[in-house]
Amino acid sequence: MLDHEQTLLKRVGLIDEAIADRRAVRQALYAITPHCDYQIFGICADSSQEAIAALNRYTDVLGYPRAPELDAIAGAVYLKYNPRTDLCYLNSYEGNERGVLISCQSVYDDGIRDTYGHFPLDLFDDISPEEIPEEIPSKLHS
């Protein structure tokens, strides 16, 4: 079940060339999303504004509610958002990684429970609504 998609998503975190086909990476994310109860997002960015903009784009495309508003902080940040509990926080971040981690959660044995990324902050910036499968409750379908 979804072996090809999961392998591709795992490679993104290991090999820069794996992100070369951005559409294939997005398609793999669309394919695994219905097999998770929900996803948790972790974002490493150069600024609060960049992290929040990336989170809003990912949640809009993947059909999750937007996170509560956060107060910006100076410098590089780590943002974590759990759409199931609506918990979200923003902390200073000293690491070098930049991008989005997606942690898939499932209570079912056959569901997907894994973490993928770091995906580019702008992975969904160049898409059209037609690219997103109908089973994804994306805000871009409206």
C-alpha positions as CSV (number, residue, x, y, z in Angstrom):
1,M,0.0,0.0,0.0
2,L,1.5,3.3,-1.1
3,D,5.1,1.9,-1.1
4,H,6.3,4.0,-4.0
5,E,4.8,7.2,-2.5
6,Q,6.3,6.6,0.9
7,T,9.7,5.8,-0.5
8,L,9.7,9.0,-2.5
9,L,8.7,11.1,0.5
10,K,11.4,9.4,2.7
11,R,14.0,10.3,0.1
12,V,13.1,14.0,0.2
13,G,14.7,14.2,3.6
14,L,17.9,12.4,2.5
15,I,18.7,13.4,-1.1
16,D,18.3,16.9,-2.5
17,E,17.6,15.5,-6.0
18,A,14.5,13.7,-4.6
19,I,12.8,17.1,-4.5
20,A,13.6,17.8,-8.2
21,D,10.2,16.6,-9.3
22,R,8.1,18.8,-7.1
23,R,4.8,17.6,-8.7
24,A,5.7,14.0,-7.9
25,V,6.4,14.9,-4.3
26,R,3.1,16.8,-4.0
27,Q,1.2,13.8,-5.6
28,A,2.8,11.5,-3.1
29,L,1.7,13.7,-0.2
30,Y,-1.9,13.8,-1.7
31,A,-1.8,10.0,-1.9
32,I,-0.8,9.4,1.8
33,T,-3.0,12.1,3.3
34,P,-6.3,10.0,3.2
35,H,-4.5,7.2,5.0
36,C,-3.7,9.4,8.1
37,D,-6.2,10.4,10.7
38,Y,-4.4,13.8,10.7
39,Q,-0.9,15.3,10.2
40,I,1.2,17.4,12.5
41,F,3.3,20.1,10.8
42,G,6.8,21.3,11.9
43,I,8.4,24.2,10.1
44,C,12.0,25.5,10.3
45,A,12.3,28.9,8.6
46,D,14.4,32.1,8.6
47,S,11.5,34.1,10.1
48,S,8.1,33.9,11.7
49,Q,6.5,35.4,8.7
50,E,8.1,32.8,6.4
51,A,7.1,29.9,8.7
52,I,3.5,31.1,9.1
53,A,3.1,31.7,5.3
54,A,4.3,28.2,4.6
55,L,2.1,26.6,7.2
56,N,-1.0,28.5,5.9
57,R,-0.2,27.2,2.3
58,Y,0.3,23.6,3.4
59,T,-2.8,23.6,5.6
60,D,-5.0,25.3,2.9
61,V,-3.9,22.8,0.3
62,L,-4.1,19.7,2.5
63,G,-7.5,20.7,3.9
64,Y,-6.7,21.6,7.5
65,P,-7.9,24.6,9.4
66,R,-5.4,27.4,9.7
67,A,-3.4,27.7,13.0
68,P,-4.4,30.3,15.6
69,E,-2.6,33.6,15.1
70,L,0.9,33.7,16.6
71,D,3.0,36.7,17.7
72,A,6.1,37.0,15.6
73,I,9.6,36.6,17.1
74,A,12.9,37.8,15.6
75,G,15.2,35.4,13.8
76,A,15.0,31.8,12.7
77,V,12.1,29.9,14.1
78,Y,10.6,26.4,14.6
79,L,6.8,26.4,14.3
80,K,4.8,23.3,15.3
81,Y,1.1,22.9,14.6
82,N,-1.3,20.1,15.5
83,P,-4.6,20.7,13.7
84,R,-6.4,18.1,15.7
85,T,-5.8,19.9,19.0
86,D,-5.4,23.3,17.5
87,L,-2.1,23.6,19.5
88,C,0.5,25.8,17.8
89,Y,3.7,27.3,19.0
90,L,6.6,29.3,17.7
91,N,10.2,29.1,19.2
92,S,13.6,30.4,18.3
93,Y,15.6,27.9,16.3
94,E,19.4,27.7,16.0
95,G,19.6,24.7,13.5
96,N,20.5,24.9,9.9
97,E,17.6,22.9,8.4
98,R,14.9,24.8,6.6
99,G,11.6,23.3,5.4
100,V,8.5,21.5,6.5
101,L,8.2,18.2,8.4
102,I,4.9,16.4,8.2
103,S,4.2,13.8,10.8
104,C,1.3,11.4,9.8
105,Q,-0.8,10.1,12.7
106,S,-3.2,7.2,12.7
107,V,-4.8,5.1,15.4
108,Y,-5.4,2.2,13.0
109,D,-2.8,-0.5,12.4
110,D,-3.1,-0.1,8.6
111,G,-2.9,3.7,8.8
112,I,0.2,5.7,8.0
113,R,2.3,6.7,11.1
114,D,5.5,8.3,9.9
115,T,7.4,11.6,9.5
116,Y,8.4,13.0,6.1
117,G,10.5,15.9,5.1
118,H,12.0,18.5,5.2
119,F,9.9,19.6,2.3
120,P,10.5,23.0,0.7
121,L,8.7,25.9,2.3
122,D,7.3,26.9,-1.1
123,L,6.3,23.3,-2.3
124,F,2.7,24.3,-2.9
125,D,3.3,27.9,-4.3
126,D,3.1,26.9,-8.0
127,I,0.1,24.6,-8.1
128,S,-3.4,24.8,-9.6
129,P,-6.5,23.6,-7.9
130,E,-7.0,21.0,-10.6
131,E,-3.8,19.2,-9.4
132,I,-5.3,18.4,-6.0
133,P,-7.4,15.2,-5.9
134,E,-11.0,15.7,-4.9
135,E,-10.7,13.4,-1.9
136,I,-8.4,16.0,-0.3
137,P,-10.6,18.7,1.3
138,S,-8.4,21.5,0.0
139,K,-9.5,25.1,0.4
140,L,-8.2,25.6,-3.1
141,H,-11.2,23.5,-4.5
142,S,-13.6,26.3,-3.6
